[in-house]
Amino acid sequence: MKHVWVIIALGLLAGCVRFQPKPISPAQTATWLDSRTLDNPGLKAFLERNLHRALTHWPSGPWDFEMLTLAAFYYHPSLEVARADWRVAASGIETAKEWPNPTATWSLLYEPVPDAFSPWIPGLVFDLPIETAGKRRLRTEQARHQSESARFNIATAAWQVRSQLRASLLDFVAARQRVEMLQHQAALRQDFVGRLQQQLKAGAISAVEINAARLALIRARADLTDAQRMLAEARPRLAGAMGLPATALEGVDVQLGLTPPGAAEGLTEGQVRRLALLGRADVLGALADYAASQSALQLAIARQYPDIHLAPGYFFNAGNAGENDWQIGATVELPLLNQHKGAIAEAAARREASAARFLALQAKVMTDIDIAVASFRAGQTNLAAIQELTTAQAAQEQTIKEQLQAGAADRLDLLTAELELNAADLIRLDAQVKLQQAVGTLEDAVQRPLDLPPAVFQSKPGDAH
């Protein structure tokens, strides 16, 4: 008998999980973060798997927005946090599915009896819990809904990474183009001032005219310096949006077109609302949270029904001719002091709070959609008007070039036309950036890229708008 208990004890210990220490070294993690680059072979395999094509040249040539987004998904730490939270929630399902363990109580009763072999009566009593009212099923359903909510949080985190990357990339590309345009403007104004100086020496103009040109040159150089500063700041922000150090983007050619996606042109408010209210990850996650609160309320109600604890036991009565005594018993909770009404009311209040949060999210989504659509339409109108201005300025420059060749205009006339075209190009760049920002706001409202084929956005017959 003694050996049986030893074998049982060893079997129970063998099934135990052993703790494995996993310390974190701040110095090592900092070194690892600082060493990440875009030429990582693991990143290459990740890109090929998700792009469904082989990358014959590595490191890659120009990095477009799609490739940069995948690189951000590969590196950005917020996604790993979301994945870790989901793994925690998914582990909760296994915890919820577990049956409650039985317990064993060993006792020793002292009962002095004359002429008895021993006054001690050893005993062993078991507690076998039996859950009632489907508590285990309800507990598991609640854990599954919580895991589903955490899974949608991964998608929400991924979209936030994409949105931040898009905004940072737009700032970087716009700053780079602005620097190029202002460098051209500064060169034009320098040439303009030089020609005016020649006319001043010849006595053809006054000092007042050249002073105005010099002031414009100083202003152009100041604008160029400010644009270069913005470009220098935009690069580390772009790298940070990808979860990379700023050095990882040195010498990397990144690209983003400033033309809005064609699929956005035909979108209506009804289509945008449908896409957002039915497909946003945070909306689906809020629905999963509400379902979890429903299961929590059901579980609180089920706890009104007490669990049963069977209590079989064995005693060896040495003082009574070595008799073997057996017992059977049961334990139930007596709802005399409370009927779990407080817990039920609390769970019901949590369900109402979850419903209120869902409605608040929907209201915010609808407001965001209205603002995004209005901003996008206004951006389209503004860019179209500025595009007409730029086209007119380009035509005027071409006319003056032809007049210069015919001897009907001089170099200063052409420089003036080129400066006016440069100013129009800068205004157009600002309009393009604002429209792209509106596209980003619209994408954030639906949490879906708008560069998908137009058929993706078409409503099915009978769909509510």
Contacts in CASP RR format, 6 or more apart in sequence:
PFRMAT RR
TARGET T0000
AUTHOR 0000-0000-0000
METHOD contacts of the structure
MODEL  1
MKHVWVIIALGLLAGCVRFQPKPISPAQTATWLDSRTLDNPGLKAFLERN
LHRALTHWPSGPWDFEMLTLAAFYYHPSLEVARADWRVAASGIETAKEWP
NPTATWSLLYEPVPDAFSPWIPGLVFDLPIETAGKRRLRTEQARHQSESA
RFNIATAAWQVRSQLRASLLDFVAARQRVEMLQHQAALRQDFVGRLQQQL
KAGAISAVEINAARLALIRARADLTDAQRMLAEARPRLAGAMGLPATALE
GVDVQLGLTPPGAAEGLTEGQVRRLALLGRADVLGALADYAASQSALQLA
IARQYPDIHLAPGYFFNAGNAGENDWQIGATVELPLLNQHKGAIAEAAAR
REASAARFLALQAKVMTDIDIAVASFRAGQTNLAAIQELTTAQAAQEQTI
KEQLQAGAADRLDLLTAELELNAADLIRLDAQVKLQQAVGTLEDAVQRPL
DLPPAVFQSKPGDAH
33 245 0 8 1.000
34 245 0 8 1.000
34 247 0 8 1.000
36 75 0 8 1.000
36 243 0 8 1.000
36 244 0 8 1.000
36 245 0 8 1.000
36 248 0 8 1.000
37 244 0 8 1.000
37 248 0 8 1.000
38 59 0 8 1.000
38 60 0 8 1.000
38 63 0 8 1.000
38 71 0 8 1.000
38 244 0 8 1.000
38 248 0 8 1.000
38 249 0 8 1.000
38 252 0 8 1.000
39 58 0 8 1.000
39 59 0 8 1.000
42 74 0 8 1.000
43 71 0 8 1.000
43 74 0 8 1.000
43 75 0 8 1.000
44 55 0 8 1.000
44 58 0 8 1.000
46 70 0 8 1.000
46 74 0 8 1.000
47 55 0 8 1.000
47 60 0 8 1.000
47 67 0 8 1.000
47 70 0 8 1.000
47 71 0 8 1.000
48 54 0 8 1.000
48 55 0 8 1.000
50 70 0 8 1.000
51 66 0 8 1.000
51 67 0 8 1.000
51 70 0 8 1.000
60 67 0 8 1.000
61 253 0 8 1.000
62 253 0 8 1.000
62 254 0 8 1.000
62 255 0 8 1.000
63 71 0 8 1.000
63 252 0 8 1.000
63 253 0 8 1.000
63 254 0 8 1.000
63 255 0 8 1.000
64 255 0 8 1.000
64 256 0 8 1.000
65 165 0 8 1.000
65 166 0 8 1.000
65 169 0 8 1.000
65 255 0 8 1.000
65 256 0 8 1.000
65 257 0 8 1.000
68 165 0 8 1.000
68 169 0 8 1.000
68 242 0 8 1.000
68 254 0 8 1.000
69 161 0 8 1.000
69 162 0 8 1.000
69 165 0 8 1.000
71 242 0 8 1.000
71 244 0 8 1.000
72 161 0 8 1.000
72 162 0 8 1.000
72 165 0 8 1.000
72 241 0 8 1.000
72 242 0 8 1.000
72 243 0 8 1.000
73 79 0 8 1.000
73 158 0 8 1.000
73 161 0 8 1.000
75 242 0 8 1.000
75 243 0 8 1.000
75 244 0 8 1.000
76 161 0 8 1.000
76 241 0 8 1.000
76 242 0 8 1.000
76 243 0 8 1.000
77 243 0 8 1.000
78 157 0 8 1.000
78 160 0 8 1.000
78 161 0 8 1.000
79 154 0 8 1.000
79 157 0 8 1.000
79 158 0 8 1.000
79 161 0 8 1.000
81 157 0 8 1.000
82 150 0 8 1.000
82 153 0 8 1.000
82 154 0 8 1.000
82 156 0 8 1.000
82 157 0 8 1.000
82 158 0 8 1.000
83 154 0 8 1.000
85 150 0 8 1.000
85 153 0 8 1.000
86 147 0 8 1.000
86 150 0 8 1.000
86 151 0 8 1.000
86 153 0 8 1.000
86 154 0 8 1.000
88 150 0 8 1.000
89 143 0 8 1.000
89 146 0 8 1.000
89 147 0 8 1.000
89 149 0 8 1.000
89 150 0 8 1.000
89 151 0 8 1.000
90 147 0 8 1.000
90 150 0 8 1.000
92 143 0 8 1.000
92 146 0 8 1.000
92 147 0 8 1.000
93 140 0 8 1.000
93 143 0 8 1.000
93 144 0 8 1.000
93 147 0 8 1.000
95 143 0 8 1.000
96 136 0 8 1.000
96 139 0 8 1.000
96 140 0 8 1.000
96 142 0 8 1.000
96 143 0 8 1.000
97 136 0 8 1.000
97 140 0 8 1.000
97 143 0 8 1.000
99 131 0 8 1.000
99 136 0 8 1.000
100 129 0 8 1.000
100 131 0 8 1.000
102 126 0 8 1.000
102 127 0 8 1.000
102 128 0 8 1.000
102 129 0 8 1.000
103 126 0 8 1.000
103 127 0 8 1.000
104 124 0 8 1.000
104 125 0 8 1.000
104 126 0 8 1.000
104 127 0 8 1.000
105 124 0 8 1.000
105 125 0 8 1.000
105 126 0 8 1.000
105 127 0 8 1.000
106 122 0 8 1.000
106 123 0 8 1.000
106 124 0 8 1.000
107 122 0 8 1.000
107 123 0 8 1.000
107 124 0 8 1.000
107 125 0 8 1.000
108 120 0 8 1.000
108 121 0 8 1.000
108 122 0 8 1.000
108 123 0 8 1.000
109 120 0 8 1.000
109 121 0 8 1.000
109 122 0 8 1.000
109 123 0 8 1.000
109 315 0 8 1.000
110 119 0 8 1.000
110 120 0 8 1.000
110 121 0 8 1.000
111 119 0 8 1.000
111 120 0 8 1.000
111 121 0 8 1.000
111 319 0 8 1.000
112 119 0 8 1.000
113 119 0 8 1.000
113 319 0 8 1.000
113 320 0 8 1.000
116 318 0 8 1.000
116 319 0 8 1.000
116 320 0 8 1.000
117 318 0 8 1.000
117 319 0 8 1.000
117 322 0 8 1.000
118 318 0 8 1.000
118 319 0 8 1.000
119 319 0 8 1.000
120 318 0 8 1.000
121 315 0 8 1.000
121 316 0 8 1.000
121 317 0 8 1.000
121 318 0 8 1.000
121 319 0 8 1.000
122 315 0 8 1.000
122 316 0 8 1.000
123 313 0 8 1.000
123 314 0 8 1.000
123 315 0 8 1.000
123 316 0 8 1.000
124 313 0 8 1.000
124 314 0 8 1.000
124 315 0 8 1.000
125 311 0 8 1.000
125 312 0 8 1.000
125 313 0 8 1.000
125 314 0 8 1.000
125 327 0 8 1.000
126 310 0 8 1.000
126 311 0 8 1.000
126 312 0 8 1.000
126 313 0 8 1.000
127 309 0 8 1.000
127 310 0 8 1.000
127 311 0 8 1.000
127 331 0 8 1.000
128 309 0 8 1.000
128 310 0 8 1.000
128 311 0 8 1.000
128 312 0 8 1.000
129 307 0 8 1.000
129 308 0 8 1.000
129 309 0 8 1.000
130 307 0 8 1.000
130 308 0 8 1.000
130 309 0 8 1.000
130 310 0 8 1.000
131 307 0 8 1.000
132 302 0 8 1.000
132 305 0 8 1.000
132 306 0 8 1.000
132 307 0 8 1.000
132 308 0 8 1.000
133 302 0 8 1.000
133 303 0 8 1.000
133 304 0 8 1.000
133 305 0 8 1.000
134 302 0 8 1.000
135 299 0 8 1.000
135 302 0 8 1.000
135 303 0 8 1.000
135 307 0 8 1.000
138 295 0 8 1.000
138 298 0 8 1.000
138 299 0 8 1.000
138 302 0 8 1.000
139 295 0 8 1.000
139 299 0 8 1.000
141 295 0 8 1.000
141 298 0 8 1.000
142 292 0 8 1.000
142 295 0 8 1.000
142 296 0 8 1.000
142 299 0 8 1.000
145 288 0 8 1.000
145 289 0 8 1.000
145 291 0 8 1.000
145 292 0 8 1.000
145 294 0 8 1.000
145 295 0 8 1.000
146 288 0 8 1.000
146 289 0 8 1.000
146 292 0 8 1.000
148 285 0 8 1.000
148 288 0 8 1.000
148 291 0 8 1.000
149 285 0 8 1.000
149 286 0 8 1.000
149 288 0 8 1.000
149 289 0 8 1.000
149 292 0 8 1.000
152 281 0 8 1.000
152 282 0 8 1.000
152 284 0 8 1.000
152 285 0 8 1.000
152 288 0 8 1.000
153 281 0 8 1.000
153 285 0 8 1.000
155 281 0 8 1.000
155 447 0 8 1.000
156 281 0 8 1.000
156 282 0 8 1.000
156 285 0 8 1.000
156 447 0 8 1.000
159 281 0 8 1.000
159 444 0 8 1.000
159 447 0 8 1.000
161 241 0 8 1.000
163 440 0 8 1.000
163 443 0 8 1.000
163 444 0 8 1.000
164 241 0 8 1.000
165 238 0 8 1.000
165 241 0 8 1.000
165 242 0 8 1.000
166 256 0 8 1.000
166 440 0 8 1.000
166 443 0 8 1.000
167 241 0 8 1.000
167 437 0 8 1.000
167 440 0 8 1.000
168 234 0 8 1.000
168 237 0 8 1.000
168 238 0 8 1.000
168 240 0 8 1.000
168 241 0 8 1.000
169 238 0 8 1.000
169 241 0 8 1.000
169 254 0 8 1.000
169 256 0 8 1.000
170 256 0 8 1.000
170 433 0 8 1.000
170 436 0 8 1.000
170 437 0 8 1.000
171 230 0 8 1.000
171 234 0 8 1.000
171 237 0 8 1.000
171 238 0 8 1.000
172 231 0 8 1.000
172 234 0 8 1.000
172 235 0 8 1.000
172 237 0 8 1.000
172 238 0 8 1.000
172 254 0 8 1.000
173 254 0 8 1.000
173 255 0 8 1.000
173 256 0 8 1.000
173 257 0 8 1.000
173 258 0 8 1.000
174 258 0 8 1.000
174 429 0 8 1.000
174 432 0 8 1.000
174 433 0 8 1.000
175 227 0 8 1.000
175 230 0 8 1.000
175 231 0 8 1.000
175 234 0 8 1.000
176 231 0 8 1.000
176 234 0 8 1.000
177 429 0 8 1.000
178 227 0 8 1.000
178 230 0 8 1.000
178 231 0 8 1.000
178 426 0 8 1.000
178 429 0 8 1.000
179 224 0 8 1.000
179 227 0 8 1.000
179 228 0 8 1.000
179 231 0 8 1.000
181 422 0 8 1.000
181 425 0 8 1.000
181 426 0 8 1.000
181 429 0 8 1.000
182 220 0 8 1.000
182 223 0 8 1.000
182 224 0 8 1.000
182 227 0 8 1.000
182 426 0 8 1.000
183 224 0 8 1.000
184 422 0 8 1.000
185 220 0 8 1.000
185 223 0 8 1.000
185 224 0 8 1.000
185 419 0 8 1.000
185 422 0 8 1.000
185 423 0 8 1.000
185 426 0 8 1.000
186 217 0 8 1.000
186 220 0 8 1.000
186 221 0 8 1.000
186 224 0 8 1.000
188 415 0 8 1.000
188 418 0 8 1.000
188 419 0 8 1.000
188 422 0 8 1.000
189 213 0 8 1.000
189 216 0 8 1.000
189 217 0 8 1.000
189 220 0 8 1.000
189 419 0 8 1.000
190 217 0 8 1.000
191 415 0 8 1.000
192 213 0 8 1.000
192 217 0 8 1.000
192 412 0 8 1.000
192 415 0 8 1.000
192 416 0 8 1.000
192 419 0 8 1.000
193 210 0 8 1.000
193 213 0 8 1.000
193 214 0 8 1.000
193 217 0 8 1.000
195 411 0 8 1.000
195 412 0 8 1.000
195 415 0 8 1.000
196 205 0 8 1.000
196 209 0 8 1.000
196 210 0 8 1.000
196 213 0 8 1.000
196 412 0 8 1.000
197 210 0 8 1.000
199 205 0 8 1.000
200 206 0 8 1.000
200 207 0 8 1.000
200 210 0 8 1.000
235 246 0 8 1.000
235 249 0 8 1.000
236 246 0 8 1.000
238 249 0 8 1.000
238 254 0 8 1.000
239 245 0 8 1.000
239 246 0 8 1.000
239 247 0 8 1.000
239 248 0 8 1.000
239 249 0 8 1.000
240 246 0 8 1.000
242 248 0 8 1.000
258 429 0 8 1.000
258 432 0 8 1.000
258 433 0 8 1.000
258 436 0 8 1.000
259 432 0 8 1.000
260 376 0 8 1.000
260 380 0 8 1.000
260 435 0 8 1.000
260 436 0 8 1.000
260 439 0 8 1.000
260 450 0 8 1.000
261 439 0 8 1.000
261 449 0 8 1.000
261 450 0 8 1.000
261 451 0 8 1.000
262 450 0 8 1.000
262 451 0 8 1.000
262 454 0 8 1.000
263 450 0 8 1.000
263 451 0 8 1.000
263 452 0 8 1.000
263 453 0 8 1.000
263 454 0 8 1.000
263 456 0 8 1.000
263 457 0 8 1.000
264 376 0 8 1.000
264 439 0 8 1.000
264 442 0 8 1.000
264 450 0 8 1.000
266 454 0 8 1.000
266 457 0 8 1.000
267 373 0 8 1.000
267 442 0 8 1.000
267 450 0 8 1.000
267 457 0 8 1.000
268 465 0 8 1.000
269 369 0 8 1.000
269 370 0 8 1.000
269 373 0 8 1.000
269 465 0 8 1.000
270 459 0 8 1.000
270 465 0 8 1.000
271 457 0 8 1.000
271 458 0 8 1.000
271 459 0 8 1.000
271 465 0 8 1.000
272 369 0 8 1.000
272 372 0 8 1.000
272 373 0 8 1.000
272 442 0 8 1.000
272 445 0 8 1.000
272 446 0 8 1.000
273 366 0 8 1.000
273 369 0 8 1.000
273 465 0 8 1.000
274 459 0 8 1.000
274 463 0 8 1.000
274 464 0 8 1.000
274 465 0 8 1.000
275 446 0 8 1.000
275 448 0 8 1.000
275 457 0 8 1.000
276 283 0 8 1.000
276 365 0 8 1.000
276 366 0 8 1.000
276 368 0 8 1.000
276 369 0 8 1.000
276 445 0 8 1.000
276 446 0 8 1.000
276 447 0 8 1.000
277 283 0 8 1.000
277 362 0 8 1.000
277 365 0 8 1.000
277 366 0 8 1.000
279 446 0 8 1.000
279 447 0 8 1.000
279 448 0 8 1.000
280 365 0 8 1.000
280 446 0 8 1.000
280 447 0 8 1.000
281 447 0 8 1.000
282 361 0 8 1.000
282 447 0 8 1.000
283 358 0 8 1.000
283 361 0 8 1.000
283 362 0 8 1.000
283 365 0 8 1.000
286 354 0 8 1.000
286 357 0 8 1.000
286 358 0 8 1.000
286 361 0 8 1.000
287 358 0 8 1.000
289 354 0 8 1.000
289 357 0 8 1.000
289 358 0 8 1.000
290 351 0 8 1.000
290 354 0 8 1.000
290 355 0 8 1.000
290 358 0 8 1.000
292 354 0 8 1.000
293 347 0 8 1.000
293 350 0 8 1.000
293 351 0 8 1.000
293 353 0 8 1.000
293 354 0 8 1.000
294 351 0 8 1.000
296 347 0 8 1.000
296 350 0 8 1.000
296 351 0 8 1.000
297 344 0 8 1.000
297 347 0 8 1.000
297 348 0 8 1.000
297 350 0 8 1.000
297 351 0 8 1.000
299 347 0 8 1.000
300 340 0 8 1.000
300 343 0 8 1.000
300 344 0 8 1.000
300 346 0 8 1.000
300 347 0 8 1.000
301 344 0 8 1.000
301 347 0 8 1.000
303 340 0 8 1.000
303 343 0 8 1.000
304 335 0 8 1.000
304 339 0 8 1.000
304 340 0 8 1.000
304 344 0 8 1.000
306 332 0 8 1.000
306 333 0 8 1.000
306 334 0 8 1.000
306 335 0 8 1.000
307 332 0 8 1.000
307 333 0 8 1.000
308 330 0 8 1.000
308 331 0 8 1.000
308 332 0 8 1.000
309 330 0 8 1.000
309 331 0 8 1.000
309 332 0 8 1.000
310 328 0 8 1.000
310 329 0 8 1.000
310 330 0 8 1.000
311 327 0 8 1.000
311 328 0 8 1.000
311 329 0 8 1.000
311 330 0 8 1.000
311 331 0 8 1.000
312 326 0 8 1.000
312 327 0 8 1.000
312 328 0 8 1.000
312 329 0 8 1.000
313 326 0 8 1.000
313 327 0 8 1.000
313 328 0 8 1.000
314 324 0 8 1.000
314 325 0 8 1.000
314 326 0 8 1.000
314 327 0 8 1.000
315 324 0 8 1.000
315 325 0 8 1.000
315 326 0 8 1.000
315 327 0 8 1.000
316 322 0 8 1.000
316 323 0 8 1.000
316 324 0 8 1.000
316 325 0 8 1.000
317 323 0 8 1.000
317 324 0 8 1.000
317 325 0 8 1.000
365 445 0 8 1.000
368 441 0 8 1.000
368 444 0 8 1.000
368 445 0 8 1.000
369 445 0 8 1.000
369 446 0 8 1.000
371 441 0 8 1.000
372 438 0 8 1.000
372 440 0 8 1.000
372 441 0 8 1.000
372 442 0 8 1.000
372 444 0 8 1.000
372 445 0 8 1.000
373 442 0 8 1.000
375 437 0 8 1.000
375 438 0 8 1.000
375 441 0 8 1.000
375 442 0 8 1.000
376 435 0 8 1.000
376 438 0 8 1.000
376 439 0 8 1.000
376 441 0 8 1.000
376 442 0 8 1.000
378 438 0 8 1.000
379 431 0 8 1.000
379 434 0 8 1.000
379 435 0 8 1.000
379 438 0 8 1.000
380 435 0 8 1.000
382 431 0 8 1.000
382 434 0 8 1.000
382 435 0 8 1.000
383 428 0 8 1.000
383 431 0 8 1.000
383 432 0 8 1.000
383 434 0 8 1.000
383 435 0 8 1.000
386 424 0 8 1.000
386 427 0 8 1.000
386 428 0 8 1.000
386 431 0 8 1.000
387 428 0 8 1.000
389 424 0 8 1.000
389 427 0 8 1.000
389 428 0 8 1.000
390 421 0 8 1.000
390 424 0 8 1.000
390 425 0 8 1.000
390 427 0 8 1.000
390 428 0 8 1.000
393 417 0 8 1.000
393 420 0 8 1.000
393 421 0 8 1.000
393 424 0 8 1.000
394 421 0 8 1.000
396 417 0 8 1.000
396 420 0 8 1.000
396 421 0 8 1.000
397 414 0 8 1.000
397 417 0 8 1.000
397 418 0 8 1.000
397 420 0 8 1.000
397 421 0 8 1.000
400 409 0 8 1.000
400 413 0 8 1.000
400 414 0 8 1.000
400 417 0 8 1.000
401 414 0 8 1.000
403 409 0 8 1.000
403 413 0 8 1.000
404 410 0 8 1.000
404 411 0 8 1.000
404 413 0 8 1.000
404 414 0 8 1.000
439 450 0 8 1.000
440 450 0 8 1.000
442 450 0 8 1.000
443 449 0 8 1.000
443 450 0 8 1.000
459 465 0 8 1.000
END
